[in-house]
């Protein structure tokens, strides 16, 4: 990207701040940003969770789940600039004690693990996978869906654009 994605501005707000606000709108009681210690760009009043970057997205998820004090953890990637709060309302309807919800993209046969709601119980299986050196969220989520730890919510064709990631400079739309 040539710059930190979190600091890209969208409608006058850096992406991290847009996602932080979205978490609040989605019902998150305590909000944190996940980052590496060397990337400590968040303002001092913002709570943080740190991971060392060695386990990819699973590392940030594990760090957040480890300190999660509620029954569920809402997760949103910083580079999903068009994801609306209605997505999380849809997922919340599928959650119950001990079960969260994650989007399934039949068009690409993949889950949307960084726009999901995880139950605290997901921590133990994620931790075991990490200890085995298995960092694939796709595989881990597939296992969690099979055991009913996560509900698979199909992403409709109309919702696909919500999951457009900004991974290259040409992806950024002002």
N, CA, C and O of each residue as an XYZ file, in Angstrom:
696
protein
N       0.813     -1.200      0.000
C       0.000      0.000      0.000
C       0.854      1.260      0.000
O       0.425      2.300     -0.502
N       2.038      1.180      0.549
C       2.881      2.367      0.604
C       2.621      3.229      1.835
O       3.353      4.183      2.099
N       1.579      2.890      2.583
C       1.274      3.591      3.831
C       0.436      2.676      4.718
O      -0.073      1.651      4.265
N       0.300      3.052      5.970
C      -0.507      2.276      6.897
C      -1.968      2.419      6.512
O      -2.490      3.533      6.463
N      -2.640      1.294      6.234
C      -4.044      1.322      5.823
C      -4.923      2.040      6.843
O      -5.867      2.742      6.478
N      -4.612      1.863      8.095
C      -5.437      2.450      9.152
C      -5.527      3.970      9.043
O      -6.492      4.574      9.510
N      -4.525      4.581      8.431
C      -4.477      6.035      8.365
C      -5.050      6.605      7.066
O      -5.088      7.825      6.902
N      -5.493      5.758      6.148
C      -6.110      6.242      4.911
C      -7.421      6.925      5.269
O      -8.216      6.389      6.041
N      -7.642      8.094      4.715
C      -8.830      8.877      5.041
C      -9.993      8.543      4.114
O      -9.831      8.443      2.898
N     -11.170      8.373      4.718
C     -12.415      8.139      3.994
C     -13.448      9.118      4.551
O     -13.785      9.078      5.734
N     -13.930      9.975      3.700
C     -14.918     10.984      4.117
C     -14.433     11.754      5.338
O     -15.198     12.028      6.262
N     -13.152     12.097      5.327
C     -12.582     12.913      6.390
C     -12.158     12.175      7.639
O     -11.675     12.795      8.587
N     -12.329     10.842      7.663
C     -11.926     10.055      8.829
C     -10.898      9.014      8.430
O     -11.019      8.410      7.365
N      -9.879      8.789      9.268
C      -8.993      7.671      8.982
C      -9.780      6.363      9.108
O     -10.717      6.271      9.901
N      -9.393      5.358      8.325
C     -10.114      4.084      8.345
C     -10.258      3.510      9.751
O     -11.323      3.001     10.101
N      -9.204      3.582     10.563
C      -9.297      3.014     11.898
C     -10.432      3.663     12.686
O     -11.150      2.983     13.419
N     -10.596      4.978     12.535
C     -11.621      5.686     13.290
C     -13.019      5.330     12.775
O     -13.957      5.212     13.563
N     -13.161      5.160     11.465
C     -14.441      4.730     10.902
C     -14.835      3.372     11.488
O     -15.971      3.180     11.921
N     -13.875      2.424     11.497
C     -14.169      1.084     12.001
C     -14.425      1.101     13.508
O     -15.264      0.352     14.008
N     -13.712      1.941     14.213
C     -13.896      2.076     15.654
C     -15.315      2.562     15.953
O     -15.975      2.044     16.854
N     -15.776      3.548     15.205
C     -17.146      4.038     15.362
C     -18.160      2.956     14.996
O     -19.188      2.805     15.655
N     -17.855      2.207     13.935
C     -18.747      1.128     13.511
C     -18.912      0.073     14.612
O     -20.008     -0.445     14.824
N     -17.830     -0.233     15.298
C     -17.915     -1.188     16.418
C     -18.899     -0.697     17.477
O     -19.699     -1.473     18.000
N     -18.833      0.585     17.786
C     -19.764      1.155     18.755
C     -21.203      1.057     18.264
O     -22.098      0.687     19.025
N     -21.428      1.386     16.993
C     -22.766      1.302     16.411
C     -23.271     -0.144     16.382
O     -24.474     -0.391     16.461
N     -22.340     -1.089     16.267
C     -22.710     -2.509     16.211
C     -23.010     -3.086     17.592
O     -23.470     -4.221     17.707
N     -22.748     -2.303     18.638
C     -23.093     -2.754     19.977
C     -21.927     -3.189     20.841
O     -22.137     -3.691     21.945
N     -20.705     -3.009     20.368
C     -19.548     -3.383     21.184
C     -19.492     -2.496     22.426
O     -19.502     -1.269     22.319
N     -19.434     -3.111     23.585
C     -19.385     -2.355     24.823
C     -18.015     -1.743     25.059
O     -17.896     -0.553     25.350
N     -16.998     -2.554     24.934
C     -15.624     -2.092     25.094
C     -14.941     -2.243     23.750
O     -14.916     -3.333     23.180
N     -14.390     -1.158     23.244
C     -13.742     -1.192     21.931
C     -12.239     -1.027     22.074
O     -11.750     -0.272     22.914
N     -11.521     -1.757     21.225
C     -10.061     -1.671     21.180
C      -9.612     -1.737     19.727
O     -10.326     -2.239     18.860
N      -8.432     -1.229     19.487
C      -7.810     -1.423     18.186
C      -6.686     -2.429     18.361
O      -5.973     -2.414     19.364
N      -6.537     -3.292     17.388
C      -5.485     -4.301     17.415
C      -4.336     -3.811     16.556
O      -4.525     -3.426     15.403
N      -3.155     -3.831     17.127
C      -1.974     -3.406     16.378
C      -0.721     -3.998     16.978
O      -0.732     -4.589     18.058
N       0.353     -3.822     16.245
C       1.657     -4.263     16.744
C       2.273     -3.116     17.532
O       1.992     -1.947     17.267
N       3.103     -3.452     18.489
C       3.698     -2.407     19.337
C       4.451     -1.360     18.528
O       4.416     -0.176     18.864
N       5.126     -1.778     17.475
C       5.882     -0.807     16.674
C       4.977      0.093     15.834
O       5.437      1.097     15.291
N       3.710     -0.254     15.725
C       2.749      0.544     14.972
C       1.774      1.254     15.894
O       0.590      1.359     15.576
N       2.242      1.729     17.004
C       1.372      2.347     18.002
C       0.969      3.760     17.574
O       1.469      4.749     18.110
N       0.072      3.836     16.616
C      -0.373      5.112     16.059
C      -1.670      5.615     16.678
O      -2.054      6.763     16.456
N      -2.348      4.773     17.452
C      -3.649      5.153     18.007
C      -3.483      6.245     19.067
O      -2.499      6.250     19.806
N      -4.439      7.164     19.140
C      -4.396      8.202     20.182
C      -4.373      7.564     21.579
O      -4.883      6.459     21.762
N      -3.794      8.247     22.545
C      -3.617      7.656     23.882
C      -4.916      7.251     24.570
O      -4.902      6.346     25.403
N      -6.031      7.888     24.250
C      -7.296      7.553     24.921
C      -7.965      6.297     24.359
O      -8.947      5.816     24.924
N      -7.445      5.766     23.261
C      -8.021      4.578     22.629
C      -7.383      3.328     23.223
O      -6.159      3.202     23.257
N      -8.222      2.406     23.691
C      -7.708      1.146     24.214
C      -7.132      0.312     23.079
O      -7.628      0.342     21.953
N      -6.077     -0.431     23.394
C      -5.382     -1.221     22.384
C      -5.253     -2.666     22.826
O      -5.329     -2.993     24.010
N      -5.055     -3.524     21.825
C      -4.651     -4.894     22.073
C      -3.492     -5.143     21.114
O      -3.580     -4.817     19.930
N      -2.413     -5.716     21.621
C      -1.213     -5.894     20.812
C      -0.993     -7.357     20.456
O      -1.236     -8.253     21.264
N      -0.527     -7.582     19.225
C      -0.034     -8.908     18.854
C       1.299     -8.707     18.167
O       1.601     -7.615     17.686
N       2.096     -9.763     18.121
C       3.452     -9.619     17.586
C       3.529     -9.769     16.071
O       4.604     -9.605     15.494
N       2.423    -10.076     15.421
C       2.411    -10.183     13.968
C       2.858    -11.524     13.432
O       2.870    -11.721     12.217
N       3.228    -12.461     14.304
C       3.775    -13.735     13.835
C       2.707    -14.720     13.362
O       3.022    -15.688     12.670
N       1.445    -14.482     13.729
C       0.387    -15.436     13.376
C      -0.640    -14.831     12.416
O      -1.741    -15.361     12.274
N      -0.289    -13.739     11.767
C      -1.217    -13.109     10.834
C      -2.461    -12.624     11.560
O      -2.394    -12.280     12.740
N      -3.594    -12.593     10.873
C      -4.838    -12.128     11.500
C      -5.234    -12.952     12.724
O      -5.878    -12.430     13.634
N      -4.861    -14.225     12.758
C      -5.175    -15.046     13.915
C      -4.539    -14.473     15.178
O      -5.126    -14.559     16.256
N      -3.359    -13.893     15.059
C      -2.678    -13.318     16.223
C      -3.472    -12.187     16.853
O      -3.612    -12.127     18.075
N      -3.992    -11.292     16.028
C      -4.807    -10.194     16.547
C      -6.092    -10.699     17.169
O      -6.528    -10.202     18.208
N      -6.696    -11.688     16.531
C      -7.929    -12.275     17.053
C      -7.674    -12.945     18.405
O      -8.462    -12.785     19.337
N      -6.582    -13.687     18.509
C      -6.240    -14.332     19.779
C      -5.991    -13.311     20.884
O      -6.466    -13.473     22.008
N      -5.250    -12.270     20.560
C      -4.959    -11.236     21.555
C      -6.244    -10.581     22.051
O      -6.378    -10.302     23.242
N      -7.184    -10.335     21.150
C      -8.450     -9.712     21.535
C      -9.315    -10.673     22.343
O      -9.912    -10.278     23.344
N      -9.387    -11.932     21.914
C     -10.194    -12.918     22.645
C      -9.636    -13.179     24.044
O     -10.387    -13.427     24.987
N      -8.327    -13.121     24.163
C      -7.704    -13.390     25.463
C      -8.139    -12.385     26.521
O      -8.264    -12.744     27.692
N      -8.369    -11.143     26.136
C      -8.756    -10.132     27.117
C     -10.245     -9.784     27.050
O     -10.713     -8.912     27.781
N     -10.975    -10.456     26.186
C     -12.403    -10.193     26.022
C     -13.141    -10.498     27.330
O     -13.021    -11.592     27.882
N     -13.898     -9.525     27.811
C     -14.611     -9.706     29.074
C     -16.107     -9.942     28.872
O     -16.863     -9.999     29.841
N     -16.528    -10.076     27.633
C     -17.941    -10.315     27.333
C     -18.098    -11.695     26.703
O     -17.114    -12.394     26.460
N     -19.335    -12.075     26.444
C     -19.587    -13.402     25.886
C     -19.193    -13.516     24.421
O     -18.926    -14.614     23.932
N     -19.156    -12.387     23.716
C     -18.845    -12.377     22.290
C     -17.913    -11.217     21.953
O     -17.885    -10.200     22.645
N     -17.158    -11.392     20.883
C     -16.227    -10.379     20.403
C     -16.595    -10.017     18.969
O     -16.634    -10.884     18.095
N     -16.864     -8.737     18.729
C     -17.136     -8.262     17.376
C     -15.803     -7.852     16.758
O     -15.037     -7.095     17.353
N     -15.538     -8.359     15.561
C     -14.273     -8.095     14.878
C     -14.550     -7.439     13.532
O     -15.427     -7.875     12.787
N     -13.793     -6.387     13.227
C     -13.870     -5.774     11.902
C     -12.470     -5.355     11.479
O     -11.744     -4.698     12.224
N     -12.112     -5.754     10.262
C     -10.813     -5.382      9.704
C     -10.819     -3.903      9.343
O     -11.853     -3.332      8.994
N      -9.662     -3.311      9.436
C      -9.545     -1.892      9.123
C      -9.744     -1.621      7.634
O     -10.142     -0.519      7.255
N      -9.471     -2.613      6.784
C      -9.511     -2.369      5.340
C     -10.809     -2.816      4.665
O     -10.805     -3.230      3.506
N     -11.914     -2.727      5.400
C     -13.246     -2.980      4.841
C     -14.036     -1.672      4.920
O     -14.931     -1.538      5.755
N     -13.713     -0.718      4.063
C     -14.253      0.638      4.215
C     -15.731      0.805      3.893
O     -16.301      1.855      4.193
N     -16.371     -0.195      3.292
C     -17.783     -0.028      2.942
C     -18.712     -0.942      3.732
O     -19.913     -0.977      3.465
N     -18.180     -1.673      4.691
C     -19.008     -2.571      5.486
C     -19.961     -1.753      6.365
O     -19.513     -0.907      7.139
N     -21.274     -2.000      6.250
C     -22.231     -1.238      7.066
C     -22.544     -1.935      8.383
O     -22.324     -3.138      8.529
N     -23.047     -1.187      9.317
C     -23.409     -1.724     10.621
C     -24.522     -2.770     10.492
O     -24.651     -3.637     11.356
N     -25.317     -2.700      9.435
C     -26.397     -3.683      9.257
C     -25.861     -5.104      9.147
O     -26.567     -6.056      9.483
N     -24.619     -5.263      8.680
C     -24.028     -6.600      8.609
C     -23.969     -7.223     10.003
O     -24.299     -8.395     10.185
N     -23.547     -6.430     10.973
C     -23.419     -6.955     12.330
C     -24.786     -7.202     12.970
O     -24.924     -8.097     13.803
N     -25.781     -6.429     12.593
C     -27.149     -6.694     13.073
C     -27.609     -8.061     12.567
O     -28.246     -8.819     13.298
N     -27.284     -8.367     11.315
C     -27.623     -9.675     10.747
C     -26.909    -10.789     11.507
O     -27.523    -11.798     11.855
N     -25.623    -10.609     11.762
C     -24.859    -11.629     12.489
C     -25.371    -11.802     13.917
O     -25.463    -12.925     14.414
N     -25.700    -10.708     14.568
C     -26.154    -10.789     15.971
C     -27.403    -11.653     16.109
O     -27.585    -12.329     17.122
N     -28.256    -11.633     15.099
C     -29.471    -12.449     15.131
C     -29.137    -13.937     15.145
O     -29.958    -14.747     15.576
N     -27.956    -14.306     14.684
C     -27.533    -15.707     14.596
C     -26.733    -16.157     15.807
O     -26.450    -17.346     15.957
N     -26.368    -15.221     16.668
C     -25.562    -15.556     17.840
C     -26.446    -16.010     18.990
O     -27.618    -15.647     19.096
N     -25.844    -16.806     19.832
C     -26.486    -17.234     21.076
C     -25.338    -17.565     22.040
O     -24.179    -17.532     21.628
N     -25.622    -17.877     23.291
C     -24.523    -18.236     24.189
C     -23.687    -19.380     23.595
O     -24.218    -20.426     23.220
N     -22.386    -19.158     23.519
C     -21.489    -20.187     23.006
C     -21.438    -20.308     21.500
O     -20.762    -21.198     20.984
N     -22.130    -19.443     20.777
C     -22.080    -19.499     19.310
C     -22.046    -18.086     18.749
O     -22.802    -17.210     19.170
N     -21.148    -17.884     17.785
C     -21.039    -16.616     17.089
C     -21.508    -16.773     15.653
O     -22.205    -17.731     15.320
N     -21.124    -15.832     14.809
C     -21.548    -15.874     13.414
C     -20.482    -15.253     12.525
O     -19.789    -14.309     12.904
N     -20.378    -15.824     11.317
C     -19.383    -15.385     10.346
C     -19.987    -15.473      8.953
O     -20.810    -16.345      8.676
N     -19.574    -14.570      8.087
C     -20.076    -14.584      6.720
C     -19.415    -15.657      5.875
O     -18.231    -15.951      6.037
N     -20.197    -16.241      4.967
C     -19.709    -17.231      3.999
C     -19.942    -16.673      2.612
O     -21.059    -16.282      2.272
N     -18.885    -16.635      1.808
C     -18.958    -16.137      0.441
C     -18.997    -17.311     -0.521
O     -17.940    -17.852     -0.848
N     -20.180    -17.736     -0.996
C     -20.236    -18.858     -1.937
C     -19.565    -18.529     -3.270
O     -19.105    -19.434     -3.967
N     -19.503    -17.257     -3.630
C     -18.891    -16.868     -4.905
C     -17.392    -17.138     -4.927
O     -16.829    -17.396     -5.991
N     -16.742    -17.083     -3.778
C     -15.300    -17.362     -3.713
C     -14.985    -18.527     -2.779
O     -13.821    -18.857     -2.552
N     -16.040    -19.147     -2.239
C     -15.908    -20.274     -1.312
C     -14.950    -19.965     -0.164
O     -13.970    -20.672      0.069
N     -15.270    -18.889      0.539
C     -14.428    -18.463      1.653
C     -15.265    -17.739      2.704
O     -16.322    -17.181      2.411
N     -14.764    -17.766      3.922
C     -15.393    -17.047      5.022
C     -14.873    -15.617      5.068
O     -13.839    -15.296      4.483
N     -15.604    -14.770      5.769
C     -15.194    -13.388      6.040
C     -14.852    -13.287      7.526
O     -15.653    -12.788      8.316
N     -13.661    -13.762      7.907
C     -13.326    -13.875      9.330
C     -13.082    -12.559     10.045
O     -13.084    -12.515     11.275
N     -12.871    -11.478      9.291
C     -12.558    -10.208      9.931
C     -13.722     -9.227      9.864
O     -13.540     -8.010      9.908
N     -14.914     -9.789      9.756
C     -16.172     -9.043      9.865
C     -17.151    -10.029     10.486
O     -18.149    -10.411      9.875
N     -16.843    -10.428     11.708
C     -17.545    -11.544     12.342
C     -17.769    -11.276     13.823
O     -17.248    -10.316     14.391
N     -18.558    -12.151     14.427
C     -18.780    -12.113     15.868
C     -18.385    -13.487     16.415
O     -18.961    -14.509     16.041
N     -17.401    -13.491     17.301
C     -16.871    -14.738     17.862
C     -17.319    -14.925     19.303
O     -17.337    -13.969     20.079
N     -17.682    -16.149     19.665
C     -17.948    -16.418     21.085
C     -16.609    -16.581     21.813
O     -15.609    -16.962     21.205
N     -16.597    -16.298     23.083
C     -15.344    -16.465     23.852
C     -14.809    -17.880     23.739
O     -13.600    -18.097     23.809
N     -15.701    -18.838     23.566
C     -15.298    -20.242     23.476
C     -14.399    -20.514     22.266
O     -13.712    -21.535     22.224
N     -14.399    -19.626     21.302
C     -13.548    -19.778     20.120
C     -12.065    -19.655     20.498
O     -11.197    -20.184     19.805
N     -11.788    -18.957     21.594
C     -10.406    -18.722     22.018
C      -9.619    -20.017     22.178
O      -8.488    -20.114     21.703
N     -10.198    -21.006     22.835
C      -9.429    -22.227     23.115
C      -9.065    -22.977     21.838
O      -7.942    -23.467     21.723
N      -9.977    -23.080     20.878
C      -9.612    -23.799     19.654
C      -8.654    -22.977     18.791
O      -7.812    -23.539     18.091
N      -8.780    -21.657     18.840
C      -7.852    -20.800     18.094
C      -6.459    -20.875     18.705
O      -5.456    -20.900     17.991
N      -6.408    -20.909     20.024
C      -5.121    -21.010     20.715
C      -4.438    -22.342     20.404
O      -3.229    -22.383     20.174
N      -5.201    -23.419     20.396
C      -4.639    -24.730     20.056
C      -4.100    -24.741     18.632
O      -3.016    -25.267     18.382
N      -4.850    -24.164     17.702
C      -4.405    -24.111     16.306
C      -3.110    -23.313     16.191
O      -2.190    -23.719     15.481
N      -3.037    -22.196     16.879
C      -1.834    -21.364     16.839
C      -0.624    -22.117     17.396
O       0.471    -22.030     16.841
N      -0.817    -22.844     18.473
C       0.289    -23.620     19.061
C       0.800    -24.689     18.104
O       1.978    -25.044     18.136
N      -0.093    -25.205     17.248
C       0.301    -26.200     16.246
C       0.900    -25.547     14.996
O       1.332    -26.236     14.072
N       0.920    -24.204     14.980
C       1.434    -23.495     13.813
C       0.435    -23.442     12.669
O       0.818    -23.204     11.524
N      -0.825    -23.659     12.961
C      -1.880    -23.603     11.941
C      -2.590    -22.262     12.063
O      -3.438    -22.078     12.936
N      -2.241    -21.328     11.187
C      -2.720    -19.958     11.292
C      -3.850    -19.618     10.332
O      -4.297    -18.472     10.294
N      -4.318    -20.581      9.560
C      -5.375    -20.319      8.588
C      -6.721    -20.124      9.275
O      -7.264    -21.047      9.883
N      -7.243    -18.922      9.171
C      -8.566    -18.671      9.732
C      -9.642    -19.412      8.953
O     -10.655    -19.808      9.530
N      -9.447    -19.605      7.665
C     -10.439    -20.326      6.860
C     -10.637    -21.743      7.397
O     -11.769    -22.187      7.589
N      -9.543    -22.443      7.635
C      -9.617    -23.808      8.158
C     -10.235    -23.825      9.549
O     -11.123    -24.628      9.835
N      -9.762    -22.943     10.400
C     -10.242    -22.884     11.779
C     -11.734    -22.555     11.827
O     -12.476    -23.167     12.595
N     -12.169    -21.617     11.034
C     -13.586    -21.250     11.022
C     -14.425    -22.395     10.471
O     -15.521    -22.655     10.967
N     -13.921    -23.077      9.457
C     -14.635    -24.237      8.930
C     -14.894    -25.264     10.016
O     -15.986    -25.825     10.104
N     -13.883    -25.510     10.846
C     -14.038    -26.447     11.962
C     -15.054    -25.927     12.979
O     -15.854    -26.693     13.516
N     -15.015    -24.622     13.238
C     -15.947    -24.033     14.208
C     -17.382    -24.064     13.695
O     -18.318    -24.217     14.480
N     -17.561    -23.922     12.387
C     -18.899    -24.020     11.798
C     -19.414    -25.454     11.929
O     -20.575    -25.672     12.273
N     -18.545    -26.430     11.652
C     -18.936    -27.842     11.735
C     -19.369    -28.241     13.142
O     -20.236    -29.100     13.303
N     -18.776    -27.627     14.154
C     -19.112    -27.963     15.545
C     -20.148    -27.012     16.146
O     -20.418    -27.066     17.346
N     -20.726    -26.147     15.321
C     -21.766    -25.191     15.713
C     -21.265    -24.113     16.669
O     -22.058    -23.500     17.383
N     -19.969    -23.882     16.687
C     -19.407    -22.787     17.467
C     -19.629    -21.458     16.736
O     -19.709    -20.394     17.350
N     -19.725    -21.557     15.408
C     -20.022    -20.383     14.577
C     -21.151    -20.726     13.618
O     -21.201    -21.825     13.065
N     -22.050    -19.779     13.430
C     -23.102    -19.907     12.418
C     -22.578    -19.326     11.118
O     -21.965    -18.258     11.108
N     -22.817    -20.020     10.036
C     -22.394    -19.576      8.703
C     -23.526    -18.751      8.085
O     -24.591    -19.286      7.775
N     -23.293    -17.447      7.909
C     -24.277    -16.541      7.319
C     -23.867    -16.270      5.874
O     -22.809    -15.693      5.623
N     -24.700    -16.683      4.933
C     -24.372    -16.498      3.525
C     -24.373    -15.015      3.165
O     -25.306    -14.281      3.493
N     -23.318    -14.594      2.492
C     -23.225    -13.240      1.958
C     -23.948    -13.254      0.615
O     -23.575    -14.004     -0.287
N     -24.965    -12.437      0.488
C     -25.754    -12.403     -0.744
C     -24.994    -11.647     -1.837
O     -24.063    -10.898     -1.542
N     -25.388    -11.842     -3.092
C     -24.738    -11.079     -4.169
C     -24.806     -9.565     -3.935
O     -23.871     -8.845     -4.283
N     -25.896     -9.085     -3.353
C     -26.035     -7.650     -3.089
C     -25.081     -7.170     -1.987
O     -24.764     -5.982     -1.918
N     -24.629     -8.073     -1.139
C     -23.747     -7.710     -0.024
C     -22.261     -7.846     -0.356
O     -21.419     -7.377      0.410
N     -21.930     -8.461     -1.454
C     -20.515     -8.740     -1.777
C     -19.641     -7.501     -1.746
O     -18.508     -7.559     -1.269
N     -20.141     -6.391     -2.242
C     -19.316     -5.175     -2.301
C     -18.941     -4.671     -0.910
O     -17.970     -3.929     -0.764
N     -19.700     -5.065      0.110
C     -19.375     -4.652      1.471
C     -18.016     -5.190      1.919
O     -17.388     -4.631      2.819
N     -17.570     -6.269      1.293
C     -16.351     -6.959      1.719
C     -15.152     -6.677      0.819
O     -14.185     -7.438      0.805
N     -15.222     -5.603      0.085
C     -14.109     -5.203     -0.765
C     -12.983     -4.676      0.117
O     -13.148     -3.686      0.830
N     -11.844     -5.347      0.058
C     -10.675     -4.931      0.838
C      -9.862     -3.908      0.067
O      -9.816     -3.921     -1.163
N      -9.233     -3.034      0.806
C      -8.273     -2.106      0.225
C      -6.880     -2.656      0.528
O      -6.329     -2.444      1.608
N      -6.330     -3.365     -0.451
C      -5.007     -3.960     -0.261
C      -3.934     -3.348     -1.150
O      -2.742     -3.529     -0.903
N      -4.354     -2.624     -2.184
C      -3.417     -1.982     -3.113
C      -3.796     -0.521     -3.275
O      -4.962     -0.166     -3.099
N      -2.848      0.322     -3.604
C      -3.187      1.747     -3.775
C      -4.339      1.981     -4.750
O      -5.139      2.896     -4.550
N      -4.434      1.169     -5.803
C      -5.504      1.364     -6.789
C      -6.884      0.952     -6.262
O      -7.897      1.261     -6.889
N      -6.934      0.258     -5.116
C      -8.221     -0.117     -4.511
C      -8.871      1.050     -3.799
O     -10.092      1.084     -3.647
N      -8.061      2.019     -3.356
C      -8.560      3.134     -2.563
C      -9.439      4.039     -3.409
O      -9.032      4.543     -4.456
N     -10.664      4.227     -2.916
C     -11.618      5.110     -3.574
C     -11.852      6.279     -2.645
O     -12.143      6.092     -1.464
N     -11.728      7.481     -3.172
C     -11.896      8.662     -2.288
C     -13.359      8.950     -2.048
O     -13.693      9.897     -1.336
